Each structure stands twice: as structure tokens, then as C-alpha cells.
Amino acid sequence: MKTPAAFINSSPDHKIFTAFDPATIARLRETLDLPDEVILSSELEQHRERLAKTEYLFSTWGMPALSEEVILEYFPALKAVFYAAGSVQQFVRPYLNCGIRVFSAWAANAVPVAEFTVAEIVLSGKGYFLGMRRQQTGGREAFAQFSGSLPCNYHVKVGLLGAGMIGSLVAKMLRQYAFEVLVYDPFASDEKPAALGATRAGLDEIFSECQIISNHIANLPTTQRMLGYRQFSRMKPNGVFINTGRGAQVVEEDLVRALRECPDRTALLDVTWPEPPQADSPLLTMENVILTPHIAGSMNQEVSRMGEYMADEYQALIEGKDCRYEVSLKMLETMA
């Protein structure tokens, strides 16, 4: 007899079957009784009998944030949750407090973010983003005038804020380029930057010395609004700030001030706070701000990578092998 399992989400407009594609579901069903139906958090009572036997839950964005009391009442047999998405902060603690193991595909979601970031770093080195805007109004001569002030992509310092899953992957990908990578992460061990081929540095040092700075700091209450004028005013006159992390970590008015003081500085923002920016935000009209609509993370077919990672974790768990992406309460102190 196969082990009872279920898909669960808080919204009927879910992406369960994007994250868990037919091939991944077929793998899971080799050992699991896993129906196609997605149980919504508003429908727990009508599925009480089945949920009482369910040992494994599978979800993605929209994983229900249930209380410990609800979890214990409706999921008495639950052993583990497999979350085919990134951050677990909004739902995970009650499950862990109930002794239920939780696995997250944050490493899978890190892949497209890192790819996107590296692409922006390399293009930034060539002056692509602000240069193209200058070309639209002033022609090739305007592009050449701007790009001529840049060191481009040879023996240039790149600063990474955060050495978590995404920051570490970016550092590894940058090894194939002739960059000198500096890393700021107060939570990382002394050995970690060196293992990534990078050098540990302070926050002010990175903003002062690096041509390109990319934010990957975990979004925690203690990190919100941590990047302000002290940092942005230290940027090189033609430096670039990339944010694919969280907009709440940036003091927006300070970033705007620094960009206005040096119009050759560039900000590439995939995230803002609020998101999207308010209609009167100067970010929407500034030439040296490039806004993308939060596209760095997994999209479309990329989402299925996260389901595959969770299927791998489930298989490792039932076979008694080491799992790679289990979440603990201690990890929540520093992870996104």
C-alpha cells in the first residue's frame, strides 16, 4: 500500500502543477498515494478523514500558514512538508514546533536569480543599461562617452552583499570572469568567502571600492532599511547597484539622492518597497534607474526545477539518505 500524501495550498489560483510537472508527479506516485486534487486551507474540514492519514504534504507559493493547533488537529500523521519554492519564513515555525520536518527548494530558486544577477553584472560592466538609455536620446556618441568612463570587465571589483545560497552561487559563477569579488556577510564563517574565491569585506568598503554591488542579504527585521545614504554616497561616480533581494532593505530616498548627485551611477532594481513603486516614486522616471518587474526568481518552466528538487529530497528521506535542503529553527535566524 502506498503512503498517503496530498497537495495543499491557500489559493485556488495556485502553481502546484507548474512546480510539480507530470514527470515529477509520476516519480512521487511510485511510492505515494498522491491525488491530483489540491486541498485548500479553507477546505480542511471536508477533507478531515483523508488528512488524518496524510504523512507528506507538497506545496509551492501559497503554502498555508496554519497554527500549531490546526496542524495537530487535522494532520496527526504528518511527517514532512516539501515546499517547492524559496522562503519559508511566513509559514514554517508552527510545523517545526509540532515536530514536522520541512524541506524547501530555496537552492533551486537560487539558480535563476544567480543567472539573472550574473548577466546584469556582466552587462553593467560594459555600460549596457544606462548606456542604451543615453544612446536613445544622444546616439552612439552618447553611449561611447558614458562607456568610455568604465573599466569594463577585467580586474574589476564586484561586491556581493550576503553569502547565502544566492550570493554564494553568484560568487561561484563569477569565477569564470576576471573579477575580484568582495563579500559582506556578518553571519558567514571566516572560511566561507575564501571557499567561494572571494574576499571578506565590510559594508562601507564594498560600496567605496566595488564597481558593481549586488544585494543578496536575507530579508529579516534587522536588515530592513539597512542600506542608506552612508552606503550609496560612497558608490563610484559610475558604479552600479543591483537589487534582486528585497526592496525593504533599501532606504529609497537615500538611493534616489545618491543617484541624482551622480547621474552616471546606475541602479538595477528587480525589487522595490513598496512593490511595485507608488505612482509618484522618482524611481519610475529617473534615467539611471532600470526597473524590472520581479522576474529574477523562477518563472514559467524554471518553476518545475523546484518540484524536482523536492522530489529528490523526498526520495532521499524515505531511503534514509542525507537530505540537503531541510529547514531548522536555527536557520531561520539568517535565511531569507
Secondary structure as UniProt FT lines:
FT   STRAND          3..9
FT   HELIX           16..19
FT   HELIX           22..28
FT   TURN            29..31
FT   STRAND          32..33
FT   STRAND          38..40
FT   HELIX           41..43
FT   HELIX           45..47
FT   HELIX           48..51
FT   TURN            52..53
FT   STRAND          56..59
FT   TURN            61..62
FT   HELIX           68..74
FT   TURN            76..77
FT   STRAND          80..83
FT   TURN            89..91
FT   HELIX           92..97
FT   TURN            98..99
FT   STRAND          101..104
FT   HELIX           106..125
FT   TURN            126..127
FT   HELIX           128..147
FT   TURN            148..149
FT   TURN            152..153
FT   STRAND          154..161
FT   HELIX           165..173
FT   HELIX           174..176
FT   STRAND          178..184
FT   TURN            186..187
FT   HELIX           191..195
FT   TURN            196..197
FT   STRAND          199..200
FT   HELIX           203..209
FT   STRAND          212..215
FT   HELIX           221..223
FT   TURN            224..225
FT   HELIX           229..232
FT   TURN            233..234
FT   TURN            237..238
FT   STRAND          240..243
FT   HELIX           247..249
FT   HELIX           252..261
FT   TURN            263..264
FT   STRAND          266..269
FT   TURN            279..280
FT   HELIX           282..284
FT   TURN            287..288
FT   STRAND          289..291
FT   HELIX           300..303
FT   HELIX           304..318
FT   TURN            319..320
FT   STRAND          326..327
FT   TURN            329..330
FT   HELIX           331..333
//
